[in-house]
Amino acid sequence: MTTLIIGGGWSGLAAAVTLIQKGHSVHLIESAKQLGGRARNVLWHEQTIDNGQHLMIGAYDRMLAMMNLVGVKEDDAFHRFPMDITIHDTYYSPLNLSANSFFPWPLSLAWNLIRSVGVKGFFSVTKLQSSIPSLLLQEDVTVSEWLLSTSQPARLIKQLWEPLCLATLNTPIDHASAHLMATVLQDSLGKGQAAADALIPSVPLAEVFPHAAAHYIQQHGGSVSLKTRAKQLVIEQNKVTGIICQDGSTFTADNIIIALSPSQSIDLLAEHIEMNKPSEYPICTVYLQYSPDTRLAKPMLGMSGTSSQWIFDRSEQAPGLMAVVISAPGEHEEMSNDVLIKHVCREVHSLFPELAETVSDSLVIREKRATFACTVGIEKQRPQSQTNIEGLWLAGDYVANSYPATLEGAIRNGENCAQSLLNQC
Ligand SMILES: Cc1cc2nc3c(=O)[nH]c(=O)nc-3n(C[C@H](O)[C@H](O)[C@H](O)COP(=O)(O)OP(=O)(O)OC[C@H]3O[C@@H](n4cnc5c(N)ncnc54)[C@H](O)[C@@H]3O)c2cc1C
């Protein structure tokens, strides 16, 4: 009995690995010429970079377990750092959310917060944190409404909550779901120090999981076909029996897992299943090549009051290479690449004068549909993995779970979908 998996992103690969591990026969098809989907390698000149800067955290336990299963050691793929976020603002002094101190966790965090935002600011943060249980029992509201109801000061909103909301939910605070933001905060800050560690990839993204996953699938008798686009599902008497591809080829299967982004899934399923179409928001990564001896004071730094939101030091991959991240919609979308590069260089230089105002090379990668928008009430709109068509299953980051669009969410949904399918066999 073969299962066909459509989509070679992290979710489809996780589903395939889970099925193969349980002795199931698997064929995965991917429309692109490479695996990885929204977390993939891109060739720039002669070097391999990421389609967009990704940050993982220690709480991504299913992702780490899945990597381990396919033979990738954490130390070979990531640099793990204790939480140490400094956000530089155009007006306020830097804000520090850091576990680096002589106090044990979570006192370390409290100590550094008090030092950067004072006792009053610290109590505002604890007020927000302690409101989470009751927030989750009520109807969802926007993050802005939640911040207002817990009397967060303007500085914390601008320099902490807004940047964290954009980084985790890729959605502006005026639209973002407070429930989802609260869940992310609980998961990253409420589960001990290791869960809050930052994991920054030290190798290109496809080496973190997709390549090893494909190798595992093939080694265990499964197959992976690239450049193969599913065009149409074949459904007879409410049972899926196969697909027709764009090149006219056909595949039959007893079970099919669709592991695509929300809009891609909706396109393929349009005739058969009604699904809510969420908005999808962009993420833009601007790579800036400074002189090879340029380094940031920390592996990543936050920025507020600017279009640029985070800067990551990618010197390990190319000395002096920095990746600047701009999440969610914004005025940067209207700028040409040349204008945007100059704009970002100026902003970076104004907050970090040690970084030159001009660079020797640069690249803009705009992922227009990077993630589904985590708007209020989104949790009720996400589909379950089992559909009402026999043999047809859904994976992908958008399928229901308590995470926003993340690699951990994609892996969880791939694994859970495969497990539900196995339970039915
Ligand atoms: C720029 C950027 C930055 C991000 N930053 C972070 C971060 O810091 N931390 C984090 O955890 N997450 C981050 N994310 C989100 C994360 O990358 C996604 O949640 C995750 O990659 C989604 O994986 P997926 O397998 O669900 O979907 P996808 O990766 O979209 O996989 C779907 C796959 O299906 C293929 N496909 C499409 N149509 C067809 C078809 N008809 N037939 C066959 N194949 C098809 C696609 O080519 C693709 O490979 C970021 C995303 C982007 C774009």
The ligand as a MOL file (V3000), in Angstrom:
LIG
                    3D

  0  0  0     0  0            999 V3000
M  V30 BEGIN CTAB
M  V30 COUNTS 53 58 0 0 0
M  V30 BEGIN ATOM
M  V30 1 C 11.5500 34.0630 4.4830 0
M  V30 2 C 10.9740 33.1300 5.5060 0
M  V30 3 C 11.4140 33.1870 6.8180 0
M  V30 4 C 10.8980 32.3050 7.7630 0
M  V30 5 N 11.4050 32.3360 9.0340 0
M  V30 6 C 11.0660 31.3550 9.8920 0
M  V30 7 C 11.7480 31.2450 11.1400 0
M  V30 8 O 12.6180 32.0560 11.4640 0
M  V30 9 N 11.4070 30.2060 11.9710 0
M  V30 10 C 10.4580 29.2850 11.6130 0
M  V30 11 O 10.2390 28.3360 12.3820 0
M  V30 12 N 9.7800 29.3860 10.4410 0
M  V30 13 C 10.0580 30.3850 9.5800 0
M  V30 14 N 9.4230 30.4710 8.3700 0
M  V30 15 C 8.2590 29.5790 8.1060 0
M  V30 16 C 8.6860 28.1920 7.6190 0
M  V30 17 O 9.6740 28.2680 6.6160 0
M  V30 18 C 7.4450 27.4830 7.0690 0
M  V30 19 O 6.4650 27.4270 8.0880 0
M  V30 20 C 7.7250 26.0550 6.6090 0
M  V30 21 O 8.8510 26.0030 5.7670 0
M  V30 22 C 6.4990 25.5160 5.8810 0
M  V30 23 O 6.7710 24.1930 5.4450 0
M  V30 24 P 5.6470 23.3380 4.7060 0
M  V30 25 O 6.2560 22.0280 4.3690 0
M  V30 26 O 4.4130 23.3550 5.5150 0
M  V30 27 O 5.2780 24.1350 3.3650 0
M  V30 28 P 6.1930 24.5120 2.1080 0
M  V30 29 O 7.5670 24.7650 2.5370 0
M  V30 30 O 5.4850 25.6120 1.3880 0
M  V30 31 O 6.2140 23.1910 1.2170 0
M  V30 32 C 5.3310 22.9570 0.1320 0
M  V30 33 C 6.1240 22.3290 -0.9980 0
M  V30 34 O 5.2260 21.8660 -2.0090 0
M  V30 35 C 5.7690 22.1990 -3.2840 0
M  V30 36 N 4.6150 22.2600 -4.2010 0
M  V30 37 C 3.7570 23.2980 -4.3830 0
M  V30 38 N 2.7830 22.9570 -5.2510 0
M  V30 39 C 3.0290 21.6790 -5.6280 0
M  V30 40 C 2.3730 20.7630 -6.4920 0
M  V30 41 N 1.2380 21.1120 -7.1410 0
M  V30 42 N 2.9020 19.5410 -6.6790 0
M  V30 43 C 4.0390 19.1700 -6.0260 0
M  V30 44 N 4.6960 19.9900 -5.1630 0
M  V30 45 C 4.2040 21.2280 -4.9740 0
M  V30 46 C 6.4670 23.5060 -3.0560 0
M  V30 47 O 7.4610 23.7390 -4.0610 0
M  V30 48 C 7.0840 23.2900 -1.6750 0
M  V30 49 O 8.3510 22.7040 -1.7610 0
M  V30 50 C 9.8790 31.3740 7.4070 0
M  V30 51 C 9.4220 31.3140 6.0860 0
M  V30 52 C 9.9620 32.1770 5.1490 0
M  V30 53 C 9.4870 32.0850 3.7150 0
M  V30 END ATOM
M  V30 BEGIN BOND
M  V30 1 1 1 2
M  V30 2 1 2 3
M  V30 3 2 2 52
M  V30 4 2 3 4
M  V30 5 1 4 5
M  V30 6 1 4 50
M  V30 7 2 5 6
M  V30 8 1 6 7
M  V30 9 1 6 13
M  V30 10 2 7 8
M  V30 11 1 7 9
M  V30 12 1 9 10
M  V30 13 2 10 11
M  V30 14 1 10 12
M  V30 15 2 12 13
M  V30 16 1 13 14
M  V30 17 1 14 15
M  V30 18 1 14 50
M  V30 19 1 15 16
M  V30 20 1 16 17
M  V30 21 1 16 18
M  V30 22 1 18 19
M  V30 23 1 18 20
M  V30 24 1 20 21
M  V30 25 1 20 22
M  V30 26 1 22 23
M  V30 27 1 23 24
M  V30 28 2 24 25
M  V30 29 1 24 26
M  V30 30 1 24 27
M  V30 31 1 27 28
M  V30 32 2 28 29
M  V30 33 1 28 30
M  V30 34 1 28 31
M  V30 35 1 31 32
M  V30 36 1 32 33
M  V30 37 1 33 34
M  V30 38 1 33 48
M  V30 39 1 34 35
M  V30 40 1 35 36
M  V30 41 1 35 46
M  V30 42 1 36 37
M  V30 43 1 36 45
M  V30 44 2 37 38
M  V30 45 1 38 39
M  V30 46 1 39 40
M  V30 47 2 39 45
M  V30 48 1 40 41
M  V30 49 2 40 42
M  V30 50 1 42 43
M  V30 51 2 43 44
M  V30 52 1 44 45
M  V30 53 1 46 47
M  V30 54 1 46 48
M  V30 55 1 48 49
M  V30 56 2 50 51
M  V30 57 1 51 52
M  V30 58 1 52 53
M  V30 END BOND
M  V30 END CTAB
M  END
